[in-house]
Amino acid sequence: GIKGTPEMVVNGKYRLSAKMAGGQGGMLKVADYLITLERNSQSTGS
């Protein structure tokens, strides 16, 4: 589960925090990447 803020989970698979990503801007970039990755894997049926 979520242990602090800001923190988010993408598709129940990836948990990320601003601290992990080097700040809030980095966290949003990583989240965008993971969301794109998950959308692409779902559209291809992987």
PDB file of N, CA, C, O and CB in Angstrom:
ATOM      1  N   GLY A   1       0.812  -1.193   0.000  1.00  0.00           N
ATOM      2  CA  GLY A   1       0.000   0.000   0.000  1.00  0.00           C
ATOM      3  C   GLY A   1       0.853   1.253   0.000  1.00  0.00           C
ATOM      4  O   GLY A   1       2.082   1.201   0.060  1.00  0.00           O
ATOM      5  N   ILE A   2       0.180   2.346  -0.067  1.00  0.00           N
ATOM      6  CA  ILE A   2       0.817   3.659  -0.047  1.00  0.00           C
ATOM      7  C   ILE A   2       1.340   3.929   1.362  1.00  0.00           C
ATOM      8  O   ILE A   2       0.603   3.785   2.337  1.00  0.00           O
ATOM      9  CB  ILE A   2      -0.179   4.774  -0.499  1.00  0.00           C
ATOM     10  N   LYS A   3       2.605   4.320   1.470  1.00  0.00           N
ATOM     11  CA  LYS A   3       3.223   4.541   2.782  1.00  0.00           C
ATOM     12  C   LYS A   3       3.527   6.003   3.053  1.00  0.00           C
ATOM     13  O   LYS A   3       3.818   6.368   4.192  1.00  0.00           O
ATOM     14  CB  LYS A   3       4.492   3.741   2.894  1.00  0.00           C
ATOM     15  N   GLY A   4       3.468   6.837   2.048  1.00  0.00           N
ATOM     16  CA  GLY A   4       3.768   8.249   2.227  1.00  0.00           C
ATOM     17  C   GLY A   4       3.283   9.039   1.034  1.00  0.00           C
ATOM     18  O   GLY A   4       2.758   8.471   0.077  1.00  0.00           O
ATOM     19  N   THR A   5       3.455  10.332   1.086  1.00  0.00           N
ATOM     20  CA  THR A   5       3.050  11.153  -0.036  1.00  0.00           C
ATOM     21  C   THR A   5       4.223  12.022  -0.455  1.00  0.00           C
ATOM     22  O   THR A   5       5.034  12.356   0.408  1.00  0.00           O
ATOM     23  CB  THR A   5       1.818  12.016   0.319  1.00  0.00           C
ATOM     24  N   PRO A   6       4.371  12.404  -1.687  1.00  0.00           N
ATOM     25  CA  PRO A   6       3.579  11.852  -2.775  1.00  0.00           C
ATOM     26  C   PRO A   6       4.079  10.465  -3.170  1.00  0.00           C
ATOM     27  O   PRO A   6       5.282  10.214  -3.239  1.00  0.00           O
ATOM     28  CB  PRO A   6       3.613  12.788  -3.981  1.00  0.00           C
ATOM     29  N   GLU A   7       3.149   9.596  -3.419  1.00  0.00           N
ATOM     30  CA  GLU A   7       3.430   8.224  -3.833  1.00  0.00           C
ATOM     31  C   GLU A   7       2.260   7.760  -4.675  1.00  0.00           C
ATOM     32  O   GLU A   7       1.120   8.142  -4.412  1.00  0.00           O
ATOM     33  CB  GLU A   7       3.661   7.276  -2.602  1.00  0.00           C
ATOM     34  N   MET A   8       2.521   6.945  -5.679  1.00  0.00           N
ATOM     35  CA  MET A   8       1.425   6.430  -6.503  1.00  0.00           C
ATOM     36  C   MET A   8       1.728   5.020  -6.962  1.00  0.00           C
ATOM     37  O   MET A   8       2.873   4.567  -6.956  1.00  0.00           O
ATOM     38  CB  MET A   8       1.178   7.338  -7.715  1.00  0.00           C
ATOM     39  N   VAL A   9       0.661   4.341  -7.360  1.00  0.00           N
ATOM     40  CA  VAL A   9       0.758   2.988  -7.889  1.00  0.00           C
ATOM     41  C   VAL A   9       0.183   3.018  -9.297  1.00  0.00           C
ATOM     42  O   VAL A   9      -0.885   3.585  -9.527  1.00  0.00           O
ATOM     43  CB  VAL A   9       0.004   1.946  -6.977  1.00  0.00           C
ATOM     44  N   VAL A  10       0.891   2.411 -10.231  1.00  0.00           N
ATOM     45  CA  VAL A  10       0.445   2.351 -11.619  1.00  0.00           C
ATOM     46  C   VAL A  10      -0.003   0.934 -11.922  1.00  0.00           C
ATOM     47  O   VAL A  10       0.793  -0.004 -11.866  1.00  0.00           O
ATOM     48  CB  VAL A  10       1.569   2.801 -12.597  1.00  0.00           C
ATOM     49  N   ASN A  11      -1.273   0.784 -12.243  1.00  0.00           N
ATOM     50  CA  ASN A  11      -1.879  -0.485 -12.655  1.00  0.00           C
ATOM     51  C   ASN A  11      -1.662  -1.611 -11.640  1.00  0.00           C
ATOM     52  O   ASN A  11      -1.623  -2.783 -12.015  1.00  0.00           O
ATOM     53  CB  ASN A  11      -1.321  -0.904 -13.996  1.00  0.00           C
ATOM     54  N   GLY A  12      -1.524  -1.267 -10.384  1.00  0.00           N
ATOM     55  CA  GLY A  12      -1.353  -2.275  -9.344  1.00  0.00           C
ATOM     56  C   GLY A  12      -0.021  -3.007  -9.390  1.00  0.00           C
ATOM     57  O   GLY A  12       0.189  -3.955  -8.633  1.00  0.00           O
ATOM     58  N   LYS A  13       0.885  -2.579 -10.268  1.00  0.00           N
ATOM     59  CA  LYS A  13       2.162  -3.274 -10.453  1.00  0.00           C
ATOM     60  C   LYS A  13       3.362  -2.481  -9.968  1.00  0.00           C
ATOM     61  O   LYS A  13       4.316  -3.052  -9.441  1.00  0.00           O
ATOM     62  CB  LYS A  13       2.349  -3.608 -11.897  1.00  0.00           C
ATOM     63  N   TYR A  14       3.319  -1.179 -10.143  1.00  0.00           N
ATOM     64  CA  TYR A  14       4.487  -0.342  -9.902  1.00  0.00           C
ATOM     65  C   TYR A  14       4.164   0.715  -8.857  1.00  0.00           C
ATOM     66  O   TYR A  14       3.219   1.487  -9.019  1.00  0.00           O
ATOM     67  CB  TYR A  14       4.964   0.318 -11.209  1.00  0.00           C
ATOM     68  N   ARG A  15       4.943   0.747  -7.793  1.00  0.00           N
ATOM     69  CA  ARG A  15       4.786   1.780  -6.767  1.00  0.00           C
ATOM     70  C   ARG A  15       5.966   2.722  -6.881  1.00  0.00           C
ATOM     71  O   ARG A  15       7.116   2.284  -6.889  1.00  0.00           O
ATOM     72  CB  ARG A  15       4.691   1.161  -5.326  1.00  0.00           C
ATOM     73  N   LEU A  16       5.691   4.006  -6.969  1.00  0.00           N
ATOM     74  CA  LEU A  16       6.772   4.958  -7.070  1.00  0.00           C
ATOM     75  C   LEU A  16       6.525   6.159  -6.177  1.00  0.00           C
ATOM     76  O   LEU A  16       5.387   6.506  -5.861  1.00  0.00           O
ATOM     77  CB  LEU A  16       6.951   5.398  -8.504  1.00  0.00           C
ATOM     78  N   SER A  17       7.612   6.776  -5.785  1.00  0.00           N
ATOM     79  CA  SER A  17       7.543   7.957  -4.935  1.00  0.00           C
ATOM     80  C   SER A  17       8.463   9.028  -5.506  1.00  0.00           C
ATOM     81  O   SER A  17       9.336   8.750  -6.329  1.00  0.00           O
ATOM     82  CB  SER A  17       7.930   7.617  -3.468  1.00  0.00           C
ATOM     83  N   ALA A  18       8.248  10.248  -5.052  1.00  0.00           N
ATOM     84  CA  ALA A  18       9.106  11.347  -5.482  1.00  0.00           C
ATOM     85  C   ALA A  18      10.551  11.088  -5.064  1.00  0.00           C
ATOM     86  O   ALA A  18      11.481  11.414  -5.802  1.00  0.00           O
ATOM     87  CB  ALA A  18       8.610  12.683  -4.897  1.00  0.00           C
ATOM     88  N   LYS A  19      10.737  10.509  -3.894  1.00  0.00           N
ATOM     89  CA  LYS A  19      12.097  10.233  -3.408  1.00  0.00           C
ATOM     90  C   LYS A  19      12.817   9.251  -4.330  1.00  0.00           C
ATOM     91  O   LYS A  19      13.993   9.440  -4.641  1.00  0.00           O
ATOM     92  CB  LYS A  19      12.054   9.674  -1.971  1.00  0.00           C
ATOM     93  N   MET A  20      12.117   8.202  -4.767  1.00  0.00           N
ATOM     94  CA  MET A  20      12.712   7.204  -5.667  1.00  0.00           C
ATOM     95  C   MET A  20      13.111   7.817  -7.002  1.00  0.00           C
ATOM     96  O   MET A  20      14.136   7.460  -7.583  1.00  0.00           O
ATOM     97  CB  MET A  20      11.737   6.051  -5.901  1.00  0.00           C
ATOM     98  N   ALA A  21      12.278   8.753  -7.484  1.00  0.00           N
ATOM     99  CA  ALA A  21      12.447   9.288  -8.833  1.00  0.00           C
ATOM    100  C   ALA A  21      13.220  10.602  -8.863  1.00  0.00           C
ATOM    101  O   ALA A  21      13.349  11.215  -9.923  1.00  0.00           O
ATOM    102  CB  ALA A  21      11.102   9.485  -9.471  1.00  0.00           C
ATOM    103  N   GLY A  22      13.728  11.038  -7.732  1.00  0.00           N
ATOM    104  CA  GLY A  22      14.517  12.262  -7.706  1.00  0.00           C
ATOM    105  C   GLY A  22      13.698  13.534  -7.687  1.00  0.00           C
ATOM    106  O   GLY A  22      14.188  14.590  -8.086  1.00  0.00           O
ATOM    107  N   GLY A  23      12.469  13.456  -7.235  1.00  0.00           N
ATOM    108  CA  GLY A  23      11.606  14.636  -7.135  1.00  0.00           C
ATOM    109  C   GLY A  23      10.257  14.389  -7.787  1.00  0.00           C
ATOM    110  O   GLY A  23      10.046  13.379  -8.459  1.00  0.00           O
ATOM    111  N   GLN A  24       9.344  15.338  -7.574  1.00  0.00           N
ATOM    112  CA  GLN A  24       7.994  15.165  -8.106  1.00  0.00           C
ATOM    113  C   GLN A  24       7.966  15.163  -9.628  1.00  0.00           C
ATOM    114  O   GLN A  24       7.220  14.394 -10.235  1.00  0.00           O
ATOM    115  CB  GLN A  24       7.089  16.257  -7.585  1.00  0.00           C
ATOM    116  N   GLY A  25       8.776  16.019 -10.248  1.00  0.00           N
ATOM    117  CA  GLY A  25       8.833  16.040 -11.710  1.00  0.00           C
ATOM    118  C   GLY A  25       9.305  14.713 -12.272  1.00  0.00           C
ATOM    119  O   GLY A  25       8.760  14.215 -13.257  1.00  0.00           O
ATOM    120  N   GLY A  26      10.319  14.146 -11.642  1.00  0.00           N
ATOM    121  CA  GLY A  26      10.821  12.842 -12.066  1.00  0.00           C
ATOM    122  C   GLY A  26       9.792  11.755 -11.867  1.00  0.00           C
ATOM    123  O   GLY A  26       9.663  10.852 -12.693  1.00  0.00           O
ATOM    124  N   MET A  27       9.052  11.840 -10.757  1.00  0.00           N
ATOM    125  CA  MET A  27       8.023  10.845 -10.479  1.00  0.00           C
ATOM    126  C   MET A  27       6.947  10.873 -11.566  1.00  0.00           C
ATOM    127  O   MET A  27       6.480   9.823 -12.007  1.00  0.00           O
ATOM    128  CB  MET A  27       7.393  11.091  -9.092  1.00  0.00           C
ATOM    129  N   LEU A  28       6.559  12.064 -11.994  1.00  0.00           N
ATOM    130  CA  LEU A  28       5.539  12.166 -13.035  1.00  0.00           C
ATOM    131  C   LEU A  28       6.054  11.649 -14.373  1.00  0.00           C
ATOM    132  O   LEU A  28       5.296  11.044 -15.131  1.00  0.00           O
ATOM    133  CB  LEU A  28       5.074  13.611 -13.180  1.00  0.00           C
ATOM    134  N   LYS A  29       7.318  11.874 -14.673  1.00  0.00           N
ATOM    135  CA  LYS A  29       7.899  11.341 -15.912  1.00  0.00           C
ATOM    136  C   LYS A  29       7.924   9.815 -15.886  1.00  0.00           C
ATOM    137  O   LYS A  29       7.592   9.166 -16.878  1.00  0.00           O
ATOM    138  CB  LYS A  29       9.326  11.889 -16.120  1.00  0.00           C
ATOM    139  N   VAL A  30       8.317   9.250 -14.752  1.00  0.00           N
ATOM    140  CA  VAL A  30       8.332   7.791 -14.616  1.00  0.00           C
ATOM    141  C   VAL A  30       6.910   7.250 -14.715  1.00  0.00           C
ATOM    142  O   VAL A  30       6.681   6.235 -15.373  1.00  0.00           O
ATOM    143  CB  VAL A  30       8.981   7.367 -13.271  1.00  0.00           C
ATOM    144  N   ALA A  31       5.957   7.912 -14.073  1.00  0.00           N
ATOM    145  CA  ALA A  31       4.559   7.476 -14.134  1.00  0.00           C
ATOM    146  C   ALA A  31       4.057   7.507 -15.572  1.00  0.00           C
ATOM    147  O   ALA A  31       3.404   6.562 -16.014  1.00  0.00           O
ATOM    148  CB  ALA A  31       3.669   8.364 -13.238  1.00  0.00           C
ATOM    149  N   ASP A  32       4.346   8.571 -16.308  1.00  0.00           N
ATOM    150  CA  ASP A  32       3.942   8.654 -17.717  1.00  0.00           C
ATOM    151  C   ASP A  32       4.511   7.487 -18.513  1.00  0.00           C
ATOM    152  O   ASP A  32       3.808   6.878 -19.320  1.00  0.00           O
ATOM    153  CB  ASP A  32       4.403   9.986 -18.335  1.00  0.00           C
ATOM    154  N   TYR A  33       5.781   7.178 -18.286  1.00  0.00           N
ATOM    155  CA  TYR A  33       6.424   6.067 -18.981  1.00  0.00           C
ATOM    156  C   TYR A  33       5.732   4.745 -18.651  1.00  0.00           C
ATOM    157  O   TYR A  33       5.432   3.958 -19.549  1.00  0.00           O
ATOM    158  CB  TYR A  33       7.912   5.995 -18.610  1.00  0.00           C
ATOM    159  N   LEU A  34       5.480   4.503 -17.369  1.00  0.00           N
ATOM    160  CA  LEU A  34       4.863   3.239 -16.960  1.00  0.00           C
ATOM    161  C   LEU A  34       3.431   3.119 -17.473  1.00  0.00           C
ATOM    162  O   LEU A  34       2.996   2.031 -17.852  1.00  0.00           O
ATOM    163  CB  LEU A  34       4.879   3.113 -15.438  1.00  0.00           C
ATOM    164  N   ILE A  35       2.704   4.223 -17.487  1.00  0.00           N
ATOM    165  CA  ILE A  35       1.335   4.207 -18.021  1.00  0.00           C
ATOM    166  C   ILE A  35       1.362   3.858 -19.501  1.00  0.00           C
ATOM    167  O   ILE A  35       0.559   3.047 -19.963  1.00  0.00           O
ATOM    168  CB  ILE A  35       0.639   5.575 -17.803  1.00  0.00           C
ATOM    169  N   THR A  36       2.278   4.462 -20.245  1.00  0.00           N
ATOM    170  CA  THR A  36       2.413   4.147 -21.674  1.00  0.00           C
ATOM    171  C   THR A  36       2.780   2.683 -21.871  1.00  0.00           C
ATOM    172  O   THR A  36       2.227   2.012 -22.743  1.00  0.00           O
ATOM    173  CB  THR A  36       3.475   5.050 -22.332  1.00  0.00           C
ATOM    174  N   LEU A  37       3.705   2.192 -21.068  1.00  0.00           N
ATOM    175  CA  LEU A  37       4.123   0.794 -21.137  1.00  0.00           C
ATOM    176  C   LEU A  37       2.932  -0.134 -20.904  1.00  0.00           C
ATOM    177  O   LEU A  37       2.742  -1.099 -21.645  1.00  0.00           O
ATOM    178  CB  LEU A  37       5.231   0.511 -20.107  1.00  0.00           C
ATOM    179  N   GLU A  38       2.139   0.152 -19.889  1.00  0.00           N
ATOM    180  CA  GLU A  38       0.981  -0.681 -19.569  1.00  0.00           C
ATOM    181  C   GLU A  38      -0.094  -0.593 -20.645  1.00  0.00           C
ATOM    182  O   GLU A  38      -0.694  -1.607 -21.001  1.00  0.00           O
ATOM    183  CB  GLU A  38       0.399  -0.277 -18.225  1.00  0.00           C
ATOM    184  N   ARG A  39      -0.342   0.594 -21.162  1.00  0.00           N
ATOM    185  CA  ARG A  39      -1.333   0.739 -22.245  1.00  0.00           C
ATOM    186  C   ARG A  39      -0.911  -0.074 -23.460  1.00  0.00           C
ATOM    187  O   ARG A  39      -1.730  -0.769 -24.062  1.00  0.00           O
ATOM    188  CB  ARG A  39      -1.507   2.228 -22.637  1.00  0.00           C
ATOM    189  N   ASN A  40       0.361   0.012 -23.820  1.00  0.00           N
ATOM    190  CA  ASN A  40       0.857  -0.728 -24.980  1.00  0.00           C
ATOM    191  C   ASN A  40       0.772  -2.229 -24.758  1.00  0.00           C
ATOM    192  O   ASN A  40       0.423  -2.965 -25.681  1.00  0.00           O
ATOM    193  CB  ASN A  40       2.296  -0.330 -25.289  1.00  0.00           C
ATOM    194  N   SER A  41       1.080  -2.698 -23.560  1.00  0.00           N
ATOM    195  CA  SER A  41       1.027  -4.139 -23.303  1.00  0.00           C
ATOM    196  C   SER A  41      -0.412  -4.637 -23.299  1.00  0.00           C
ATOM    197  O   SER A  41      -0.669  -5.776 -23.688  1.00  0.00           O
ATOM    198  CB  SER A  41       1.703  -4.472 -21.967  1.00  0.00           C
ATOM    199  N   GLN A  42      -1.350  -3.806 -22.868  1.00  0.00           N
ATOM    200  CA  GLN A  42      -2.759  -4.208 -22.878  1.00  0.00           C
ATOM    201  C   GLN A  42      -3.322  -4.212 -24.291  1.00  0.00           C
ATOM    202  O   GLN A  42      -4.145  -5.063 -24.628  1.00  0.00           O
ATOM    203  CB  GLN A  42      -3.586  -3.278 -21.991  1.00  0.00           C
ATOM    204  N   SER A  43      -2.885  -3.265 -25.123  1.00  0.00           N
ATOM    205  CA  SER A  43      -3.411  -3.203 -26.485  1.00  0.00           C
ATOM    206  C   SER A  43      -2.868  -4.329 -27.358  1.00  0.00           C
ATOM    207  O   SER A  43      -3.496  -4.702 -28.349  1.00  0.00           O
ATOM    208  CB  SER A  43      -3.078  -1.861 -27.113  1.00  0.00           C
ATOM    209  N   THR A  44      -1.704  -4.875 -26.997  1.00  0.00           N
ATOM    210  CA  THR A  44      -1.142  -5.985 -27.765  1.00  0.00           C
ATOM    211  C   THR A  44      -1.516  -7.335 -27.162  1.00  0.00           C
ATOM    212  O   THR A  44      -1.195  -8.384 -27.720  1.00  0.00           O
ATOM    213  CB  THR A  44       0.375  -5.856 -27.844  1.00  0.00           C
ATOM    214  N   GLY A  45      -2.195  -7.300 -26.022  1.00  0.00           N
ATOM    215  CA  GLY A  45      -2.618  -8.541 -25.387  1.00  0.00           C
ATOM    216  C   GLY A  45      -1.547  -9.229 -24.588  1.00  0.00           C
ATOM    217  O   GLY A  45      -1.717 -10.388 -24.209  1.00  0.00           O
ATOM    218  N   SER A  46      -0.449  -8.558 -24.317  1.00  0.00           N
ATOM    219  CA  SER A  46       0.656  -9.153 -23.547  1.00  0.00           C
ATOM    220  C   SER A  46       0.344  -9.177 -22.076  1.00  0.00           C
ATOM    221  O   SER A  46       1.160  -9.642 -21.279  1.00  0.00           O
ATOM    222  CB  SER A  46       1.952  -8.392 -23.782  1.00  0.00           C
TER     223      SER A  46
END
